[in-house]
Amino acid sequence: MSIIKTNDVKKWFGDFQALKGISMEVQEGEVLVICGPSGSGKSTFIRCINRLEQHQEGEIIVDGIELTNDLKNIEAIRSEVGMVFQSFNLFPHLTVLQNVTLAPIWVRKKSRSESEEKAMELLTRVGIPEQASKFPGQLSGGQQQRVAIARALAMEPKIMLFDEPTSALDPEMIKEVLDAMKELALSGMTMIVVTHEMGFAKEVADRVMLFDEGLMVEENTPTEFFDNPQNDRTKLFLSQIL
Amino acid sequence: MKGALKYLLFFRNVVFLKWLSQIVFLVGFISIVLRYLGNASTNFASTNIAFSWDFLGETPGVSIAEGMYTLPVSGLQMLQVGMLNMLRITVTGIFAATILGTMLGIARLSKNYIVEKSATGILEIVRNVPLLVQILFFQALILTLPRLEVSEIGTYTIHASAKGIAFPWPNREPNAILFMVYFILVLYIANQIFKWRVRTLEKEGRETYPTLWAVISFVVLIIVGWFGGFRVVGIIGLIAGYLSIGLESVPGIFYQILFSAITVFIGFRVTKRFIDSKKSEEAQGIYSDDDYFKIIFNVAIVVLLVFLFLTSFGASVSKFLVGDELTYKADWGLPQLFHGIENKLYWFPMHDVEIEKENVEMKKAEIINWVVEPGSRVEVGDKIADAYIIRKPNEEKVEYEIVAKYAGTIETLYLEEGKSLKVGEEFYEIQVTEGDPFTLSRPRIEQTGTTKFKRYSDDYGKKLSVGYFATWVGVVLYTAIFISEVVRAGIMAVAKGQSEAGLSLGFRRSALLRLIVIPQAIRVMLPPMGNQYLNLAKNTSLGIAVAFPEIVAVGQTLYNQEGQTLPVFIVWMIFYSTVSLTISSIINFYNRKLKIVER
């Protein structure tokens, strides 16, 4: 059963059409990698899935709930969908532990002790339990991004969206974040990952998509996508990136 | 030849020029100060107005429209009334302007078109009109309300007229200050209990209900306090009493030497720290010309200050601390201050009882005979004296009984038998042992004397006079507008990614603002917010335009009366500096506390 289903999604920024009709499905437990040149609409598309951007035409159905202007639906979907940003967006005024427990306490209304226990579990999972009492400004980029992953996971989402999670990192920090993501993928989480890390796509993805100028130009298994691309645009993209 | 030329051209030497300019400036600065002081004293001598603080102890013989005392008995008390009136506006105004400004700032960022546009409209009007004009406008506005009529005499819940606005207010009884200190203590205890429960939670990892604990302990302690528990605060009064006795034996020269010693100590510390910083690894004990000059300048300032403290300036300042000569009924001087605290904060506080009006025509009361004496125990309503009501000079006297207003023990009888005092003056002191700290009183409209003059009674409810209303609304609105811009800038300074992260975690807009955006925005907002608070404090001086008796208006009245301009200016400057520095140190304290930790 598909957990995300989109049908002919279109989105304009003023005169500029960012999405020109995207139809796709994601199965439960699937890892989908979306790649493409900048400006191709891939970030806009995943931001539409949790309504950080509003699509203007078409339909998006997440876990059986259609995204409309209904506030209740938006809130329901947002608490099911976790998101990790390129620029981490940790809350700088809170400690790492507070960053992770803030949403469970105030949105899920869980007790502090339960949330903190869960948070320490998650921080251990992403490999930085010893940083719990520090502030984000005291951590390296890679550590910050792993905190951001733990923070999103603390809401126990069914789906995780990654918006270029490694683009703002130094090369030696990329690996630690990708390792955390791999571990997450292996645990059976449904993931949509916008990334240029082709190694990650080859190794972990169940499917790879290429976006170009607001359209999905190719969709395939990683092996087929990299070894036997069908579309000329894909061939060009791969020749430039590999 | 070359070497000699080098010395001949010393006036082109940068080091020489630097020293020369510094020394010229220092000498100039000190000579201007000394010259001015000399000039001032000569001028005072020639105009027969010797510079003196005596007016602080003399009765100014003018009344003040509103405040703690409307008929001040000394210049000092008059200035105190002005200061308190200014602080009333400043303190309440800062809170009100912050709340209003925050709401306006958020409204300006609202996506709701009507809310946003109306907030912008208010902003543009208030920001572009001078504050003085606005204060005059609010005065004019309230003066358009109907005047008080004879038919309106009576008690009301709320009433507005051209005389101002009156509303119910908890009347302070003698125990009130004791209870208020207890209240602050309870707030502190509740906060400590909250922190303790949070610590327990963090340690043991089980729900400990910190908020519930804090609220329940607060409510319980307040109830216990209301039924008498507040008297534990009396320990403060006890300590203050001993301090007062101890300070009485301290001579003025002690304070002069103390100030000098503190100045020398601070100067030494600052200079030593500076010299030490030059001994660090990077500086390696190398001093530039500026560094030498800085040291010399520090020493010069210390010498100048010590000189001032040990001469007549220091002597006149120390008079205020010793409390000699100037202190007729104004609680000045450290012993008097602590004695005041002892009286107000003892288990059973001392209270000076004023002569109350028996009827509207009463002007004075004359004691025929006291039926109590110091040490007598009285209950509310017990007869304490036979007295005459005096309406006007040389008019017939009507006999009446004065009854006790409070239950307690009579301490002192100020008024001798056969003597009279005006209504509102204190005539005996009682140690109050019973009664609630507050009683609710509703405003009352009364007629004064036989004239047609109607007004809100000073003794019932709370009255916002026209001057107070106009000044308060003026400065609050004006400051709130600038605060709204500070709030807006603060919120906009928080990166968009923060809101997106919050939204993606499922926060609603209100929680997002409260938990994520505002805590970060406050850090950006605090320093400019502090500036706005300083502006508010200083702008209260415009109250003089609508006859609101704040410190400037009162001071001006006083020097018109007494001719002592310079002392009043000194009082103004010291007072405003103290208020401003207090505000900025509070802001700086929070600023340091809230700083975001990085690396």
Chai-1 contact restraints between the chains, C-beta under 6 A:
chainA,res_idxA,chainB,res_idxB,connection_type,confidence,min_distance_angstrom,max_distance_angstrom,comment,restraint_id
A,N50,B,S504,contact,1.0,0.0,6.0,A-B,restraint_1
A,L52,B,E500,contact,1.0,0.0,6.0,A-B,restraint_2
A,R78,B,G506,contact,1.0,0.0,6.0,A-B,restraint_3
A,S79,B,G506,contact,1.0,0.0,6.0,A-B,restraint_4
A,M83,B,S504,contact,1.0,0.0,6.0,A-B,restraint_5
A,S87,B,G497,contact,1.0,0.0,6.0,A-B,restraint_6
A,N89,B,G497,contact,1.0,0.0,6.0,A-B,restraint_7
A,N89,B,A501,contact,1.0,0.0,6.0,A-B,restraint_8
A,F91,B,I516,contact,1.0,0.0,6.0,A-B,restraint_9
A,P92,B,I596,contact,1.0,0.0,6.0,A-B,restraint_10
A,H93,B,P519,contact,1.0,0.0,6.0,A-B,restraint_11
A,H93,B,Q520,contact,1.0,0.0,6.0,A-B,restraint_12
A,H93,B,I596,contact,1.0,0.0,6.0,A-B,restraint_13
A,A103,B,L505,contact,1.0,0.0,6.0,A-B,restraint_14
A,W106,B,A511,contact,1.0,0.0,6.0,A-B,restraint_15
A,V107,B,G506,contact,1.0,0.0,6.0,A-B,restraint_16
A,S111,B,E207,contact,1.0,0.0,6.0,A-B,restraint_17
A,S113,B,G205,contact,1.0,0.0,6.0,A-B,restraint_18
A,S113,B,R206,contact,1.0,0.0,6.0,A-B,restraint_19
A,F135,B,V597,contact,1.0,0.0,6.0,A-B,restraint_20
A,G137,B,V597,contact,1.0,0.0,6.0,A-B,restraint_21
A,G137,B,E598,contact,1.0,0.0,6.0,A-B,restraint_22
A,Q138,B,R599,contact,1.0,0.0,6.0,A-B,restraint_23
